[in-house]
Amino acid sequence: MSIEGLKIEAFSLGPIGTNAYLLSRPNEGKAIIIDPGMNPKPLLKRIGDLQIEAILLTHAHFDHIGGVDEIRKLKGSPVYLHDAEADWLTNPKLNGSTKYPELGGPIQTDPAEFALDQGQVLKLIGLEIKVLHTPGHSPGSVSFLIGSESEGWYLFGGDVLFRLSVGRTDLPGGRSEELLDSIHGKLFKLPDETVVYPGHGVKTTIGYERDNNPHV
């Protein structure tokens, strides 16, 4: 399955500037969404008549799931989430939305339709999407890898690895040791040129972070 003709668009959503990603095949009218965050109006406007085959969640913190309910009801799209956070969509306390009432109040939606696991390969919109379980920021954090040696690699890593930074580990379920294990044991084994699309901030590459990130 090729990434030829794939369009990747980023939307900074909500009060924390969470990156939602729209991966689409414009000629086919099909797309998937990764991490539809809070206040998703720009994303909703963009998806228009697109068929949203799936909503993929890197993890279920409130700022990454704020738009799930609206998009799922609008498009009938199934949600994919790691089982370690299976209860977080239905429980505002677990997803953290009750901790920061000033940012919008409790967020709650139905459970995910499908569970994600390490090494799983999803086949959506003509892509093969490899799932890497990358805990540390949260117990169910995953990263999504697409591409090939000939076409290049693209990683959607949520809040695991940022440009010159890493995800916080002081939230419930976070562990610094696990985060570093995820980064060194899985992400840093990817090719240097792998483009990293993070949950916040600008994109980077695995090679740049391996050489320059002061936190790893």
SULKA-V736371 format. One record per residue. N is the residue number from 1. RES is the residue in one letter. OMEGA is omega in radians with two decimals (999 if undefined). Layout:
BEGIN
n={N	N}
res={RES	RES}
omega={OMEGA	OMEGA}
END
This chain:
BEGIN
n={1	2	3	4	5	6	7	8	9	10	11	12	13	14	15	16	17	18	19	20	21	22	23	24	25	26	27	28	29	30	31	32	33	34	35	36	37	38	39	40	41	42	43	44	45	46	47	48	49	50	51	52	53	54	55	56	57	58	59	60	61	62	63	64	65	66	67	68	69	70	71	72	73	74	75	76	77	78	79	80	81	82	83	84	85	86	87	88	89	90	91	92	93	94	95	96	97	98	99	100	101	102	103	104	105	106	107	108	109	110	111	112	113	114	115	116	117	118	119	120	121	122	123	124	125	126	127	128	129	130	131	132	133	134	135	136	137	138	139	140	141	142	143	144	145	146	147	148	149	150	151	152	153	154	155	156	157	158	159	160	161	162	163	164	165	166	167	168	169	170	171	172	173	174	175	176	177	178	179	180	181	182	183	184	185	186	187	188	189	190	191	192	193	194	195	196	197	198	199	200	201	202	203	204	205	206	207	208	209	210	211	212	213	214	215	216}
res={M	S	I	E	G	L	K	I	E	A	F	S	L	G	P	I	G	T	N	A	Y	L	L	S	R	P	N	E	G	K	A	I	I	I	D	P	G	M	N	P	K	P	L	L	K	R	I	G	D	L	Q	I	E	A	I	L	L	T	H	A	H	F	D	H	I	G	G	V	D	E	I	R	K	L	K	G	S	P	V	Y	L	H	D	A	E	A	D	W	L	T	N	P	K	L	N	G	S	T	K	Y	P	E	L	G	G	P	I	Q	T	D	P	A	E	F	A	L	D	Q	G	Q	V	L	K	L	I	G	L	E	I	K	V	L	H	T	P	G	H	S	P	G	S	V	S	F	L	I	G	S	E	S	E	G	W	Y	L	F	G	G	D	V	L	F	R	L	S	V	G	R	T	D	L	P	G	G	R	S	E	E	L	L	D	S	I	H	G	K	L	F	K	L	P	D	E	T	V	V	Y	P	G	H	G	V	K	T	T	I	G	Y	E	R	D	N	N	P	H	V}
omega={-2.99	3.03	3.10	-3.14	3.13	3.09	3.13	3.12	3.14	3.10	3.09	-2.97	2.98	-3.03	-3.14	3.13	-3.14	3.14	2.93	-3.11	3.06	3.07	-3.00	2.95	-3.02	-3.11	-3.10	3.13	-3.10	-3.12	2.92	3.12	3.04	3.04	3.06	-3.02	-3.08	3.12	-2.96	-3.06	3.12	3.11	3.13	3.13	-3.08	-3.01	2.98	-3.10	-3.14	2.98	-3.14	-3.05	-3.10	2.94	-3.13	-3.13	3.05	3.03	-2.97	2.94	-2.97	-3.07	3.11	-3.05	-3.03	-3.13	-3.07	-3.03	-3.09	-3.11	3.14	3.14	-3.13	-2.99	-3.09	-3.04	3.06	-3.11	3.12	-3.09	3.10	-3.07	3.13	3.11	-3.07	-3.09	-2.99	3.14	-3.08	-3.02	-3.12	3.11	3.14	-3.12	3.01	-3.05	3.09	-3.11	-3.09	-3.08	-3.13	-3.12	3.06	3.09	-3.05	3.08	-3.05	3.08	-3.13	3.10	3.07	3.10	-3.06	3.12	3.10	3.13	3.13	3.07	3.12	3.08	3.10	3.08	-3.06	-3.13	3.12	3.11	2.87	-3.04	-3.14	-3.13	3.04	3.07	-3.03	-3.09	3.13	2.99	3.03	-3.03	-3.11	-3.14	3.06	3.02	-3.11	-3.09	3.06	3.06	-3.13	3.12	-3.09	-3.06	-3.10	-3.09	-3.12	-3.08	3.06	-2.87	-3.13	-3.05	3.11	-3.05	3.09	3.02	3.12	3.11	3.08	-3.14	3.10	-3.10	-3.09	3.08	-3.13	-3.14	3.13	3.12	-3.09	-3.10	3.12	-3.14	3.14	3.07	3.12	-3.10	-3.09	-3.04	-3.09	-3.04	-3.09	3.01	3.09	3.13	-3.11	-3.03	3.12	3.13	-3.13	3.04	-3.02	3.13	3.08	3.06	-3.01	-3.14	-3.12	3.07	3.12	-3.12	-3.14	-3.12	3.11	-3.08	-2.93	-3.04	-3.05	-3.07	-3.09	999}
END
